[in-house]
Amino acid sequence: MAIAYTGGCQCGAIRYEVTGAARQIVACHCTDCQRQSGSAFGMTMVVAEEDFRITQGKEKTVAFGSDSGRQKVGGFCPPH
């Protein structure tokens, strides 16, 4: 039986489907993840690129530097 997850952003502009198993699940406590989630951590599920598909909308990709100096890239719903 195939694994399938669906979800989306809180405003409903973006919907997605994941059709494979998670490779990793991470709870990140960096300041950026705390700010984005409004809590003490942010949750991330890492999946294979071919197992992820946006089914509605188009995300806005934002790249920024992290405290370690590496670049982070995030996909978010565009402003309304």
C-alpha positions as CSV (number, residue, x, y, z in Angstrom):
1,M,0.0,0.0,0.0
2,A,1.4,3.4,-1.0
3,I,1.9,6.1,1.5
4,A,0.1,9.4,0.7
5,Y,-0.1,12.6,2.7
6,T,-1.9,15.9,1.7
7,G,-1.6,19.3,3.3
8,G,-1.2,23.0,2.7
9,C,-0.5,26.4,4.1
10,Q,-2.7,27.9,6.8
11,C,-4.4,30.3,4.4
12,G,-5.3,27.6,1.9
13,A,-3.4,29.2,-1.1
14,I,-1.0,26.2,-1.4
15,R,-1.9,22.5,-1.4
16,Y,0.5,19.6,-1.7
17,E,0.8,15.9,-1.9
18,V,3.5,13.6,-0.6
19,T,3.5,10.0,-2.0
20,G,6.5,8.5,-0.3
21,A,7.9,7.8,3.1
22,A,9.6,10.4,5.2
23,R,13.4,10.2,5.0
24,Q,13.8,12.2,8.1
25,I,11.7,14.2,10.6
26,V,13.4,17.2,12.3
27,A,12.4,19.5,15.2
28,C,14.5,22.6,14.7
29,H,15.0,25.1,17.5
30,C,16.7,27.9,15.6
31,T,15.4,31.4,15.9
32,D,14.0,31.5,12.4
33,C,12.0,28.3,12.9
34,Q,10.7,29.6,16.3
35,R,9.6,32.9,14.6
36,Q,8.0,31.1,11.7
37,S,6.1,28.6,13.9
38,G,5.3,30.9,16.8
39,S,6.6,28.2,19.2
40,A,9.8,26.8,20.6
41,F,10.6,24.8,17.5
42,G,9.6,24.2,13.9
43,M,8.9,20.7,12.4
44,T,10.2,19.6,9.1
45,M,9.6,16.3,7.2
46,V,12.3,15.6,4.6
47,V,11.0,13.6,1.6
48,A,12.5,12.7,-1.8
49,E,11.9,15.4,-4.4
50,E,10.1,13.0,-6.7
51,D,7.6,12.2,-3.9
52,F,6.5,15.8,-3.5
53,R,4.0,17.7,-5.7
54,I,2.2,21.0,-5.3
55,T,-1.4,20.4,-6.4
56,Q,-2.7,24.0,-6.0
57,G,-1.1,27.4,-6.1
58,K,2.5,28.5,-6.5
59,E,4.9,29.0,-3.6
60,K,7.3,31.9,-3.2
61,T,10.8,30.7,-2.6
62,V,13.0,32.7,-0.2
63,A,16.7,32.2,0.3
64,F,18.6,33.6,3.3
65,G,21.7,33.0,5.4
66,S,21.7,31.0,8.6
67,D,23.7,31.5,11.7
68,S,26.2,28.8,10.5
69,G,26.8,30.8,7.3
70,R,25.0,28.2,5.1
71,Q,22.1,29.2,2.9
72,K,18.6,28.1,3.8
73,V,15.7,28.1,1.2
74,G,12.1,28.2,2.3
75,G,8.9,27.9,0.2
76,F,6.0,30.0,1.5
77,C,2.6,31.0,0.2
78,P,2.8,34.4,-1.6
79,P,1.3,37.5,0.0
80,H,-2.3,38.2,-0.8
